[in-house]
Amino acid sequence: MRKIFNDLYNGRYNAWERRPYRTDENRAPYRKIEDEIRYFSQKMSLDDFGRLQALENLYNEASDFEQMDAFAYGFKLSTTLMCAVFMSDGEPTPKCSE
């Protein structure tokens, strides 16, 4: 337990550096997306395809905000749960739940 706290404090863990879990099943949608992008890049005009890429970038940006919010919420929830575990009555103190 002490080692993980030490590693966290010294920056040896970073949630964004985790190894992605890849299987053929979860790679398939990415391959399909790449195939569709290739198809549309051949069929569309350069201007229209540029707009499609810009739309894709907006979706990615919106998804990033949502993922960051979900991560922050999960972190706050897990911290509150950890505080509750360490409290004698199982309830976090007001200071702990702020």
C-alpha positions in Angstrom: 0.0 0.0 0.0 2.8 2.4 0.9 4.5 1.8 -2.5 1.5 2.8 -4.5 1.1 6.1 -2.5 4.8 6.8 -3.0 4.5 6.1 -6.7 1.4 8.2 -7.1 3.1 11.1 -5.2 6.2 10.9 -7.3 4.2 10.8 -10.6 5.0 7.3 -11.6 1.3 6.6 -12.4 -0.6 8.5 -15.1 -4.1 7.5 -16.0 -3.5 8.5 -19.6 -0.5 6.3 -20.0 -2.3 3.1 -19.4 -1.9 0.4 -22.0 -5.0 0.1 -24.1 -6.8 -3.2 -24.1 -6.9 -4.3 -27.7 -8.6 -7.3 -29.1 -9.8 -8.1 -32.7 -13.3 -7.4 -31.5 -12.6 -3.8 -30.4 -10.2 -3.2 -33.3 -13.0 -4.0 -35.9 -14.9 -0.7 -35.5 -11.7 1.3 -36.0 -10.9 -0.7 -39.2 -14.5 0.0 -40.4 -14.1 3.7 -39.7 -10.9 3.8 -41.7 -12.5 2.0 -44.6 -15.4 4.5 -44.6 -13.1 7.5 -44.4 -11.1 6.0 -47.4 -14.4 5.5 -49.3 -15.6 9.1 -48.7 -12.2 10.6 -49.5 -12.4 9.0 -52.9 -16.1 9.9 -53.6 -16.3 13.5 -52.2 -14.8 16.7 -53.5 -11.8 18.0 -51.6 -13.8 20.8 -50.0 -16.6 18.5 -48.9 -14.2 15.9 -47.5 -12.4 18.8 -45.6 -15.7 19.7 -44.0 -16.3 16.0 -43.1 -12.9 15.9 -41.4 -13.7 19.1 -39.6 -16.9 17.5 -38.3 -15.0 14.5 -37.2 -12.6 16.7 -35.3 -15.6 18.4 -33.5 -17.0 15.1 -32.5 -13.6 14.1 -31.1 -13.3 17.4 -29.2 -16.8 17.0 -27.7 -16.0 13.4 -26.8 -12.7 14.5 -25.1 -14.7 17.0 -22.9 -17.1 14.3 -21.9 -14.4 11.8 -21.1 -12.5 14.3 -19.0 -15.7 15.1 -17.1 -16.4 11.4 -16.5 -12.9 10.8 -15.3 -13.1 13.8 -12.9 -16.5 12.5 -11.6 -15.1 9.0 -11.1 -12.1 10.4 -9.3 -14.2 12.5 -6.9 -16.5 9.5 -6.3 -13.7 7.1 -5.5 -12.1 9.7 -3.2 -15.4 10.1 -1.3 -15.7 6.3 -1.1 -12.2 6.0 0.2 -12.9 8.6 2.9 -16.0 6.7 3.9 -14.0 3.5 4.2 -11.5 5.2 6.6 -14.2 6.8 8.8 -15.2 4.8 11.8 -18.9 5.1 11.2 -18.6 4.6 7.4 -19.8 8.2 6.6 -17.4 10.8 5.2 -16.9 13.9 7.3 -18.1 17.2 5.8 -14.5 18.1 5.2 -13.9 14.8 3.4 -16.9 15.2 1.1 -16.2 18.8 -0.1 
